[in-house]
Amino acid sequence: MLAGGASPQGPAARIGPGGGHPGVYDRWMTAVHVVAPLFPDVTQLDLTGPIQVLSRLPGAQVSLAWHDLEPVATDSGFSILPTTTFDAAPQADVLMVPGGQGAFALMDDDAALDFVRRQAAGARYVTSVCTGSFVLGAAGLLQGRRATTHWASHPLLEILGAVPVKERVVRDGSILTGGGVTSGIDLALVVAAEMCGDEIARRIQLHLEYDPHPPFDAGSPDRPEADPRQIEDSRDAARRDRGGLVERAAARLRIGKNATIDDSAGTVRLGQEGS
């Protein structure tokens, strides 16, 4: 699915309608376009986890968009091929923005932010996983909205006008945000149930054998085996390494989209119209 965008084949692709949302499936008999921006240093599971779920929706067509079609390096030591460009991507029914350290560089990428805004305007669902929520925030889509992100960067969401909520999946209208990395699978199952009914979502879950029983109880800061020192160090690092980038993005939102960053002076200045 990552390399072609065609509808999935195999048992899950033949899942029929049903579940807790009567009539929902009938509205999605045509193609369901799932569109995700791809970018360097993306956390690949932020992307591939939810895409594995959403690609199993009846009629699903997945598009991974970047500036060009060259391989894009993930944070896991391998690359993924985009299937389309920002300009050529179809209009999303589901826009899904993954996270990773590269998401913070994306906040300074005007073309990427314009792409997210355009897609969000026509999408039925606007979603993010982990720190992908900061891209939504930098695009001006989270102001006054409840949202979540990875626990280490969670307090920084407020800088972009969001209302941070500590839940695994948070919904505010048509915007759904997921917490850290693995929450993307949960988020995608929520979207699957909304679009095609509970039964199809359950069948996808079963097909993927998504029944996590990790060997340790350290999966979030409030779990008993989570290391307090790691929690503190990770939050400190997020404030130190990401706080300034988020402040810059917030400043651009306040001034307007013609604002540019003067890196040498560390300031934001207003650009000329049409420049």
N, C-alpha and C positions, 0 to 999 in steps of 0.2 A: 504493500500500500504506500510505503514511503517513496517508492520510485516510479509511480505511474498515475495515481489518482483515479484508477478505475474502481468500479464497485467490487466489493470483496466477493470471493468465491468460497465454497465450502459450506459446512453445516450451518454456521451462524448466519450466513447470508440468506439462508432459506427460512429463517425464523418468521413465523406468521404473525398477524395482528392479534391484539388481545390485551388483557391487563386492565389496570385501573383507570384508564383514560379512554372511554368509549369514543370512537370516531376520530381519535387523534391520528392514527396510522393512515387513514384514508386521505388526510390532507398532505401526506408526505409520500405519496406513491411515486412522484417524480423525484429527480435527483435532489439529494440533500448535500449542499456544499459546506464542507468543513474546511475552513481556511485558517492557517497559522503562519505568522511570520517566523522565519528561520533566521538566526543570526550567530556570529561567531561567539564561542564560549557559552552557548546555551547549555543548560543542564538537560541532558538528553532524555532523562526519564520524565521531566516536566512535560516534554513534548510527546515522547513515544508512549507513555502510560495512557493518557487520555485518548490519544489517536488510536491506540489498539482497541479501545472501547468504541469510540465514535465511528471508526471505519467499519464496524459490524452493523451499523444501522441500515435498514433496508434503503437501497438507493444511494448510499453514501459515496461521495466523491471527495477525496482529500487533496488539498492544494497546500504546498509549503512554499512560501513566497520570500524572496530576497531580492537585492538589487540586480543580481545576475544569476546565471545558472551554474556557476562554478561551485565545487564542493565547499561546504561550510563546516569548519572544525567545531566539534562539541567540546565540552569540558571533560570528556571521558576518553580522549585519545583517539577518537575516530571521527570521520566526517560524514555528513548527510547531504545528499544532492537535493537542491531545491527543484520543485516541479514547475515553477512559474516565477514571474517577476512581480514586483509591486504594481507595475502598470498593467500587466496582462491578467492578473488574478481575477477569477470570477467573484461576483458578489457572494459573500458568505451568508449562509443561514446560521451557522455557528462560527463565530470568531473566537479562536483560542490562542491566547498569548502565553507562551512558556516563560520561565525565568532562568536564573543563572547570573553569574557576574556580568555576562554580556548584556543583560537587560538594562544595566545602569549606563553602559555606553550608548545603548539605543535611545536613551532619553535626550541625547544631544544630536540625534540623527533626524533631521527635519523630514526627509522623505519617508522614513519609517513611521514617524508619528503621524504624518498626513495620511499614510496608508491605513493606519489603525483607525484614525478618525473617520475616513471614508467608509471603511468596512463596517465600523460600528454603527454608522448612521442607517445602514440598510439591513443589518443583521437581526435575526430574531433573538439570538442569545449572544451576549458579549461576555467572554469568560477569560479567566487567567489562572495560572497555576504558580504557586510560590511567589518569587519576586517579579513575575510577569505583571503583577498588580501595579508595580511602579511605572511600567510602560503605559498602562491605562491611565494612571494618575498624571503622568507627564503629558498625556494627550488631552488632559482636561476632563476626563470621563468619570472621575471619582469624587468630585467636589460635592460634599454633603451626603455622600453615599456610604453605607456600611460596607466594609471590605476587610479582607484578611490577607495574610502573606506568611512567609516563613517566620518562625518565632524570633529569630535573631534580629530581623529587621523590622519587626512589627511596629514598634513605636514611631518609626520614621514615616509611616503612611500618613500620619496626621499632618505632616508638613505640606502634603499635596492636597489637603482639604478633605481627605477621607475621614470616616469615623471608624477607627480600628476596632474590630471585634475578634475575640479569641475563640473562634470556632473552626472546625475543619473545612466546612464549606459554608459560605455566607452568600445569601441572595438579597439583592436590593433591586426590585423590579426585574428588568431583563439582564441585569449584570450579576454574574456569579463569579466569585473569587474563591480559590482554594488556598489552603495553608501550604505547608512545606511539601516538597517534591511528590511523595506518594499520594497526597490528597487529590492529585489530578485524576486518579482512577475513580475515586468516590464522586468527584465533581462530574465526570463524564457519565457515570451511571445515573446521576440525578438528571442530567440533560437527556439521556436516552429515555428515561421513564417519562419525562415531560413530553418528548416529541412522539414517542411510539408506544407508550404504555408500559405499565409495570411488568407485565409478563415478558415482553421483549428484553427489558433491562435485566430481569432475573435470569433469563436464558443466556444473555451475554455474560453475566457474572459467572454462571455455572460453566459455560464453555471455556472461560479463561481460568477456571478454578481459583477465583479470587476469594480466598478464605484465609487471610493472613494469621499465622500463629508464630510470631517471631520468637527466637530463642531467648531474648532478653526483654526486660520491661523498662527500656530506656528510650522510647520512641518520641517523647516530647518532654519539655522541661518539668512538667508536673508529675512525671512518672517516677516511681521510687528508686529505680536504678540509674536515673539520669545523673551525670556527674556535675555537681554545682560549679566546679571550677571551669569546666568546658562551657557551661551556660554563660557564666560571667564573661569569659574570654571572648566567646562568639558575639555576644551583644556589644562588648567594647569594640571589637574589630569592625562590626557593622557600623557603629556610630563613627568610628575613625575613618574608615575607608569609603563609606557610602553616604554618610550624612551630608557632606559638602556637595556631592553630585545631586542629591535629592533637593537640597536648598537651591541649587542652580536651576533645576527644572521648575521648582515652584516660583522662582523669580521670573522666569520666562513666561509662565502662565499669568502672573500678575501684570506684567508689562504689556504682554501681547505677543502674537506669533512673529512679529517682526523684530523681536529682541534678539540680540546676538551676545555671545559671551566673549569678553576680552580676557583671554587666558593669562596674558602677561600681568594684567592688573588684578585679576581675580574678581572682576566686576561684570555686571550686565549692562549693556547699553542698547538703546533703541535704534534699529536699523532704518534705512530709508525705504519708503514705499517703493516696491518694484525692484529693489536691489537684489 
